[in-house]
């Protein structure tokens, strides 16, 4: 009968609508609950031809991947920070116990070691403090006219003894009279952070190249080294806080993995951008781009 046909048609239509819209929505809802519980790897695939639902499911999936990566970084951070704290504290404790037991006399050399470890702890605490300021968007720039050419030359001069000790060859091409409105102290810190990394990861008798030029108000600084480089799979994480490529090598070179995070934030505070190109075993190139008339 006509009424039966209508009822059957309504049921089939309702079933099709359910499959097309409701089922994907239910799966997306389940995925959201899995993310809430931290089960990022349990996310289910959503099959739908509806554009909006497909976009939503992809966004949920990307969120799960990002949160999973952040969770891995957090766990790695805990391990790294524990190591960075444990080593100097153990050194300080052993030296003080040896002094107290009369095993060692507190001479200049041994006290110097204790002082060095205390400095290392102080620097770690300072970097953690700096990171909290940056992540709360509280960077305050003390703006003035900065002679960038002189600032970079002065910073390089302070690194020359370190470069000489490792036999590192420095090649520089710095355009004269490059100036910018910015915070001189923070810009110098950017240079120090990048040059420190270049020094750490460049082998003896390697090379470091530094270029600075200003083309029509577009300032570009390139710092390139012939060091150990960064694996391609690590490049996308390089600015993440506490991330350090190749744990075994970083146990030797030290560092907290905060430096590049801070550097990126300071460059962006000047409305600039920083990018890194690298090949493992061939070296790393850091490119900073700034606007001469940043106000």
Secondary structure as the mmCIF struct_conf table of DSSP 4:
data_model
#
loop_
_struct_conf.conf_type_id
_struct_conf.id
_struct_conf.beg_label_comp_id
_struct_conf.beg_label_asym_id
_struct_conf.beg_label_seq_id
_struct_conf.end_label_comp_id
_struct_conf.end_label_asym_id
_struct_conf.end_label_seq_id
HELX_RH_AL_P HELX_RH_AL_P1 UNK A 2 UNK A 17
HELX_RH_PI_P HELX_RH_PI_P1 UNK A 18 UNK A 22
HELX_RH_AL_P HELX_RH_AL_P2 UNK A 23 UNK A 36
TURN_TY1_P TURN_TY1_P1 UNK A 37 UNK A 38
HELX_RH_3T_P HELX_RH_3T_P1 UNK A 40 UNK A 42
HELX_LH_PP_P HELX_LH_PP_P1 UNK A 43 UNK A 45
HELX_RH_AL_P HELX_RH_AL_P3 UNK A 51 UNK A 100
TURN_TY1_P TURN_TY1_P2 UNK A 101 UNK A 102
BEND BEND1 UNK A 103 UNK A 104
HELX_RH_AL_P HELX_RH_AL_P4 UNK A 108 UNK A 135
TURN_TY1_P TURN_TY1_P3 UNK A 136 UNK A 137
STRN STRN1 UNK A 144 UNK A 147
HELX_RH_AL_P HELX_RH_AL_P5 UNK A 148 UNK A 166
TURN_TY1_P TURN_TY1_P4 UNK A 167 UNK A 167
HELX_LH_PP_P HELX_LH_PP_P2 UNK A 168 UNK A 168
STRN STRN2 UNK A 169 UNK A 174
TURN_TY1_P TURN_TY1_P5 UNK A 176 UNK A 177
STRN STRN3 UNK A 179 UNK A 182
HELX_RH_AL_P HELX_RH_AL_P6 UNK A 184 UNK A 201
BEND BEND2 UNK A 202 UNK A 202
HELX_LH_PP_P HELX_LH_PP_P3 UNK A 203 UNK A 203
TURN_TY1_P TURN_TY1_P6 UNK A 204 UNK A 205
STRN STRN4 UNK A 207 UNK A 215
TURN_TY1_P TURN_TY1_P7 UNK A 216 UNK A 217
STRN STRN5 UNK A 218 UNK A 225
BEND BEND3 UNK A 227 UNK A 228
HELX_RH_AL_P HELX_RH_AL_P7 UNK A 232 UNK A 235
TURN_TY1_P TURN_TY1_P8 UNK A 236 UNK A 239
BEND BEND4 UNK A 240 UNK A 240
TURN_TY1_P TURN_TY1_P9 UNK A 241 UNK A 242
BEND BEND5 UNK A 245 UNK A 245
HELX_RH_AL_P HELX_RH_AL_P8 UNK A 247 UNK A 253
BEND BEND6 UNK A 257 UNK A 257
HELX_RH_AL_P HELX_RH_AL_P9 UNK A 259 UNK A 269
TURN_TY1_P TURN_TY1_P10 UNK A 270 UNK A 271
STRN STRN6 UNK A 273 UNK A 279
TURN_TY1_P TURN_TY1_P11 UNK A 280 UNK A 282
STRN STRN7 UNK A 283 UNK A 291
TURN_TY1_P TURN_TY1_P12 UNK A 292 UNK A 293
#
